[in-house]
Amino acid sequence: MSQWDDLRMDSKISEALDVQCHDKKHRSSRPFLTPHQIAIRFHDLFPHEFSILGKPIGGQGAEKPDSLTQYISQGLSKRITQQLITNIEECFLHTDNIHSLHYAKDGQILESSTQSHDLSMYRLRNIG
């Protein structure tokens, strides 16, 4: 069994993705979250599992090969493609004309570069 399975990452990421739109007037369903947003929520919701993983949330540009953002994104993409995860959907933000995104966490600003690739985003599927 993998560490992903041991920590029940599918279930924990689903909990991290369980958010609603800020504006209740939106007719659309759940919002998409970037891997950075998921990693930040994972850190806040599951500090014990975060410490077990021993990965930083992300780094400058999130290109650190061993960051939590990369781990989550790669794990989700692989499992969604293999249809092992069916309650989460993936899409991509076309990053033309976007230089970077900034995320706030504990008074620090984390930056995600978008210059080299489209940005993956995830949300819980609507059922019903």
C-alpha positions as CSV (number, residue, x, y, z in Angstrom):
1,M,0.0,0.0,0.0
2,S,1.3,3.5,-0.8
3,Q,1.6,6.5,1.6
4,W,-1.3,8.1,-0.3
5,D,-3.5,5.1,0.5
6,D,-2.2,4.8,4.1
7,L,-3.1,8.5,4.8
8,R,-6.4,8.2,3.0
9,M,-5.5,11.1,0.8
10,D,-8.5,10.7,-1.5
11,S,-10.9,11.2,1.4
12,K,-8.9,14.0,3.0
13,I,-8.6,16.0,-0.3
14,S,-12.3,15.6,-0.8
15,E,-12.8,17.2,2.6
16,A,-10.4,20.0,1.6
17,L,-12.4,20.5,-1.6
18,D,-15.7,20.7,0.3
19,V,-16.2,24.4,-0.1
20,Q,-19.1,26.5,-1.5
21,C,-19.0,29.7,-3.6
22,H,-18.7,32.8,-1.5
23,D,-21.7,34.4,-3.3
24,K,-24.8,32.3,-2.7
25,K,-26.4,33.8,-5.8
26,H,-24.1,31.8,-8.1
27,R,-26.1,29.3,-10.0
28,S,-23.0,27.2,-10.7
29,S,-22.0,24.6,-8.2
30,R,-18.8,24.3,-6.3
31,P,-15.7,26.4,-7.1
32,F,-12.5,25.0,-8.4
33,L,-9.4,25.1,-6.2
34,T,-5.8,25.2,-7.3
35,P,-3.3,22.7,-5.8
36,H,-1.9,25.5,-3.6
37,Q,-5.4,26.2,-2.2
38,I,-5.9,22.5,-1.6
39,A,-2.5,22.1,0.1
40,I,-3.2,25.1,2.4
41,R,-6.6,23.7,3.4
42,F,-5.0,20.2,3.9
43,H,-2.4,21.7,6.2
44,D,-5.1,23.5,8.2
45,L,-7.5,20.5,8.4
46,F,-4.9,17.7,8.8
47,P,-1.8,19.0,10.6
48,H,-0.8,15.5,11.7
49,E,-0.9,14.0,8.2
50,F,0.8,17.1,6.9
51,S,3.7,16.5,9.3
52,I,3.9,12.8,8.3
53,L,4.2,13.8,4.6
54,G,7.1,16.2,5.5
55,K,6.6,18.3,2.4
56,P,6.5,22.1,2.2
57,I,3.2,23.4,0.9
58,G,4.9,24.8,-2.2
59,G,7.8,26.9,-3.2
60,Q,8.6,29.8,-5.5
61,G,6.7,28.7,-8.6
62,A,5.7,25.5,-7.0
63,E,8.2,23.7,-9.2
64,K,9.9,22.2,-6.1
65,P,9.7,18.5,-7.1
66,D,8.8,17.5,-3.6
67,S,6.2,20.0,-2.5
68,L,2.7,19.2,-1.3
69,T,1.2,21.0,-4.2
70,Q,3.0,18.8,-6.6
71,Y,2.2,15.6,-4.6
72,I,-1.5,16.5,-4.6
73,S,-1.7,17.5,-8.2
74,Q,0.2,14.5,-9.5
75,G,-1.7,12.1,-7.3
76,L,-5.1,13.5,-8.2
77,S,-4.4,13.7,-12.0
78,K,-3.1,10.1,-12.0
79,R,-6.1,8.7,-10.0
80,I,-8.7,10.7,-12.0
81,T,-7.2,9.5,-15.3
82,Q,-7.2,5.9,-14.0
83,Q,-10.8,6.5,-12.8
84,L,-9.8,5.5,-9.3
85,I,-11.2,8.9,-8.1
86,T,-14.6,9.7,-9.5
87,N,-15.9,12.3,-7.1
88,I,-13.3,14.9,-8.1
89,E,-13.0,16.6,-11.4
90,E,-10.0,18.3,-13.0
91,C,-9.7,21.2,-15.4
92,F,-7.0,23.6,-16.5
93,L,-6.7,27.3,-16.4
94,H,-5.1,28.6,-19.6
95,T,-2.3,30.8,-18.4
96,D,-1.8,33.2,-21.3
97,N,-1.3,36.7,-19.8
98,I,-1.0,35.4,-16.3
99,H,2.4,35.7,-14.7
100,S,1.8,34.2,-11.3
101,L,-0.7,33.6,-8.6
102,H,-0.2,34.5,-4.9
103,Y,-1.6,32.7,-1.9
104,A,-1.6,33.9,1.7
105,K,-0.8,31.4,4.5
106,D,0.1,32.4,8.1
107,G,1.2,35.9,7.2
108,Q,3.4,34.6,4.3
109,I,2.8,34.9,0.6
110,L,3.3,31.8,-1.5
111,E,3.7,32.3,-5.2
112,S,2.8,30.0,-8.0
113,S,4.4,30.7,-11.4
114,T,2.2,30.0,-14.4
115,Q,4.7,30.6,-17.1
116,S,5.6,27.1,-18.0
117,H,2.3,25.2,-17.9
118,D,-1.5,25.5,-17.7
119,L,-2.7,25.4,-14.1
120,S,-4.6,22.4,-12.9
121,M,-7.7,23.0,-10.7
122,Y,-10.0,20.6,-9.0
123,R,-13.4,20.5,-7.4
124,L,-15.9,18.0,-6.0
125,R,-18.3,16.8,-8.6
126,N,-21.9,17.7,-8.1
127,I,-24.0,14.6,-7.5
128,G,-27.7,14.7,-8.4
